[in-house]
């Protein structure tokens, strides 16, 4: 069964209208598309029924955790530097004491 030109135009218009309305799959797999209602529901819950407010809550949470991560990285580097300086200082001090004792004998 062949489609008429009118049928083909109807299909083109329907697809264009769907894409314009945002009803396209946007490259998501069927599994990902199936999870979108769950994801949007989570956003709506965060915003107490308001999607926009939920997105803002998510943004604030991401900013907070980004800051926590940044501080954690800085603290981790400070701890490693402290341990390294302490270790080298102790070893250097022991060597100095050993040399000092050897010279004094």
Beta strands, then each sheet from edge to edge (+ up, - down):
end
